[in-house]
Amino acid sequence: MSLLEIHDYRLAFDGYEGTAQVLNGIDLTVEEGDAVGIVGETGCGKSVLARSLLRLNPEPPARIVSGTIRFAGQDVLRMHGAALRRLRGAGIGMVFQDPATYLNPVFTIGRQMADVLRAHGQHRGFAERSIELLESVQLRDAAALLSRYPHELSGGMRQRVLIAQALAGNPRLLVADEPTTALDVTVQRQVLALIADLVTRLRLTLLLISHDLGVIGALCRRVVVMYAGAIIEDAPAADLFTAPRHPYTRGLLAAVPDLDHPDRPPRGIPGTIPSLRDPPPGCRFHPRCSLAMSACRSHVPRLGEGPHRVACFAA
């Protein structure tokens, strides 16, 4: 059963320097109970797509050009007021990448947990429910944490508080946007293990966004690769890591150090990401692609059909 369906979604950002075509024809379906990872270089549109699911991109400068986003059969782009507030948290829970930014430094953890619970319709028992949520994300002495401020917690603890807030509305879909970027390696592993446990225990659908292929590979059964605002490959994780079909995906994997073969140095992808205000015609990757042909410079390749979709004429 499809929980999330995105069809031909296009989003632009209007500014003084022109219009940036930030998302260009996104087609994506997430089945209930699946774990899908979205990967790509910084600036490819991953986080903008995640915020689009909850209509969190400020309009303006964001402007929806075309397309649909449907969650549990409902049209997200037509939601307003109470319906949109119910979606945020009760339908889709969001874990942002920088807990220091998304936790208010002047309020205690208990106050901020209570505000989230109140937004989801709870009117009493804030402390008890907050302790239950904090304990569910493996925070010790949760009762004492309610009186502490964000700066008194470590980065890993703050990230766990954000995850607890995302779970407060009992969502069906958990969106984790770079949830380990601001953490050290040891804490990263703990947070990833926590997310994996929550997804299994609470039977959540997971949409994990990262530029780290290792993180994606650890948690996701399916991987979506984005480049310059478009999806260029979508495949089961095992297939994508062993037999990538798009030249960009191959480049991403070649850029990862191979610890089993230290004599093979990682190789970078030549060139730079194109400007989204003035993208190249045709395939946006063709200026950096060694397999580019004439069709790549004039026509936009479309994602194919089947379990392993790729938008590439050479593939």
N, C-alpha and C positions, 0 to 999 in steps of 0.2 A: 504494500500500500504506500502510495506517495504521500509524504508529509509536507514536503516543500517542493514547489515547482516554479522555476524561473524561466520565462520564455522571452527571447529577443529583448532583454532589458538593456536600455541605453541611458546613461546618465552623463550630463555635461556640467561643468563648472564655469560660470560666467565671471570674468574679471576684467580689470582695466586693461590688461595686456592681451585680451582675447578670450576665446572659449576653448576650454580643454575637454576633449572627448574622453572622459575618464573611464567609463565602462562602455564597451562597444559590442552589443549583441550577445549578452550572456544567456546561455541556455544550460540549465542545470536542474536535475531532479535528485532529491534526497529521499530515499525510502525510509519508512519508520523502522527504527532499530539499527540503522546503518551507522558506520563511523567513517566520515568523509573528511579528507584533508585537502586544503587548498594551499598550494606552494607557488612561490615565484619571487623574483627579485623585489627589493624595496621600490615602491612606486608603481607596481603593476596593477594596483586596484583591489588588492585582497581585503584590506580593512574597510575601504569604501563600500565594497559589496556586502561585507558583514553588517555595517551600519545601515545599509539599505533595507535589510530584512526587518528592521525596527523603525525605519523612517527617522534615523538619527542624523542624517546629513542635513545641515541647515539649508532651507530653501527660501530665498537665495542664500549663497551663490549656486547651490546645487539646483539642477533643473532636470526633471524626468523627461526624456525625449520620447521614449516609446517602451512598449513591453508590458509584461505582467509579472507580479510576484504573488503566488498563492500559497498560503499556509493553512493546512488542514481544510482545504477547500475554500477558504476565504481570501478575497482580493485585498492584499495588504495596501496597495497603492490607493485604494478608495476608502481606507479606514480613516476615521477622525474621532476626536474626543474620547469617550469612554471605551469604545472598541479598540482604539489604538493603545490606550493605557492597559487594557486587559492583555493585549498581545505581549506587551513589554513585561516580561517576568512570568506571567501565568502561562503564556504560550511558548515564548522563546526567552531563555535566560542567557545573559551575556556576561562573559568574563573578559575584562579589558586587560591590556598588556602592561600597564604601569599602575600598580596599586597606590603609589604615592600621589598620583594625579587624581584618581577617582575616589579616594577616601578624604573626607574633609578634615584638615588638621585641627580645627577648633572644636570639634565635637567628639565625644567619647565613642568607642565602638558600640556600646549599648544603645546610645542615642541613634546612631546611624542604622543599626539593625532594626530598631523600633520604627524608624521612618520608613524603611523598606517594607516591613510587615504591615504597617498602617496603610501604605499605598496599595497593598494586596488585599485590603478589606478586613484585616484583623483589628479588633478594638480593645483587646485586653490580653493579659498573659504574655506580654512582650518579652520579659526576662526569661521565662521558662522556654518559650519557643526559640529565642536567640541562643540560649545555652544548648538546646537540642541541635540546632543547625551548626553551631561552632564545633560541637563534639562530633558531628557527622563528617566534618572535614579534618578530623584528627588533631584538633587543637586541645592541648591539655589545660586544665584549670580554667575552663571556659567561663565560669561564673566570675572569676577575678578579672578576666579580660574585658568584661562589660564596662568597667570603670576606667579603663586605660585609653590613652589617645594613640592615634596611628604612629606617631613618631617613637612611641615606646615599644613598638613591635618590630621584629626583624622583617626583611623583605619577604621571606617565605611565609611568615605568619600573616602579613598583610594580604598576600595573594590568596591565602586560604580564607580570609575574611571575605574577600571579593567573591570567591566561589560559593561561600555560604549564602551571601546575599543573592547570588544568581539562582540558588536553589530554593529561596524563600517562597516563591510563587508556585512551586511544584511544576516546573516547565516540562514540556514534551521534547523540546529541542534545546540543547546546550551549545552555544556558540562560544568558542574559546579563541580569542584573537591574540596571538603571540603570548600565551600565558606564562612563558618561562624566560622571556627575553631579558628582563631586569634581574634575573636570579643567577647565583653562581651554580656551577655544574652539579654539585651534590644536592642542592635544594631543587634544581631543575628535575632531577630524577625522582625526588620525593613527590613533587607536585604532579608530574606525569603519572606516577603510580596511583596517586589519589584520584586523578581524573578518570583513569581506566577503571578503578574500583567503583567509583560513583556511577559511571555509565553502565557497568554490569549490574550493580546492586539495585539501582533505581530504574533500570531499563530505559535509559535515556537514548535519544538520537544525538549524535555528536557531529558538529562541524568545527574542525580544528584548522586554524589559519596560522601558517608559519613560513619562514624562509629557510627553516632548518629541515633538511630531508630526513635526518636521523629521528627527529621528533615525530614527523609525519609517519615514518615507517614503523615507529614503535606503537602507535595507537590506532592507525587507520587501516580499514580494509579496502578503501578506494581512495585514489589520489587524483585531484584535478590540478592541472598546471596552468597558470595564468602568465601572460606576457603582454605588457603595454595595454591593459584594459580588456583583454579578450582571453577566453579559454582556448588553449591550443592543443591540449591532450587531456583525456579523461579515461582512466583505466583502473582495473583492480590493482592493488598495491604490488602484489607479486609480479604481475605482468609488466607494470611500469618500471620496476627496479631491475628486472632481468632482461626485458626486451623493449626499451623505450623506442618509440617510432618517430617522434618529432625531433629535428636537429637541436632545438633549444633544450628539450628535456635531456638529450644526450650530453649537451654541454654542461647543464647543471650537475649531472651525475659525475662527469669527468672533472669538475671543479672540486669535488669532495676528496680529501686525502684518503688513500687506500692503505689502511693500517696493515693489511695482509701482504701488501707489496710496496714497502717503503721506497723501493728503487724506481717506482713510477710516480713522478711528481704530479700534483694536480694541475690541470690545464684550465686557464680562464677562457671566457668567451670573448672574442675580439669585439671592439666597438663599444658603443654606449646605448643605453635605452633611448628610444626616440622621444622627442617632445610630443606630448599629447595635445598641444595646441596646433602643431603642424606635423602630424604623423606622415610617414611615407605612404605613397599609394600602394594598393595591393596588400600583400602580407606585411605586417609591421616588423617582422623579423628579417625580411629579406636583405637589408643592408649589412647584416652581421652573419648571414648564412652562406656557407661554402657550397651548398647544394642549390642555391637560388637559380631559377630559370626565368624565361621571359614572362610566363604566366604569373609568377610570383610578384612581379613588379607592376602588374596592371589589374589583377583580380584578387579578391579576398577569398582565401580557401575556407570552406565551411566544414564544421565538424561532421564526421561521418556517423554511421549508425552502428549499433552493436555494443558489446561490453567494452571494447577498446576503441574509443573515438579519437580521431586525430584530425587537426586542421592543417594539412600540408599536402601540396601537390607532389612533392618528391616522395613522401611516404606512401 
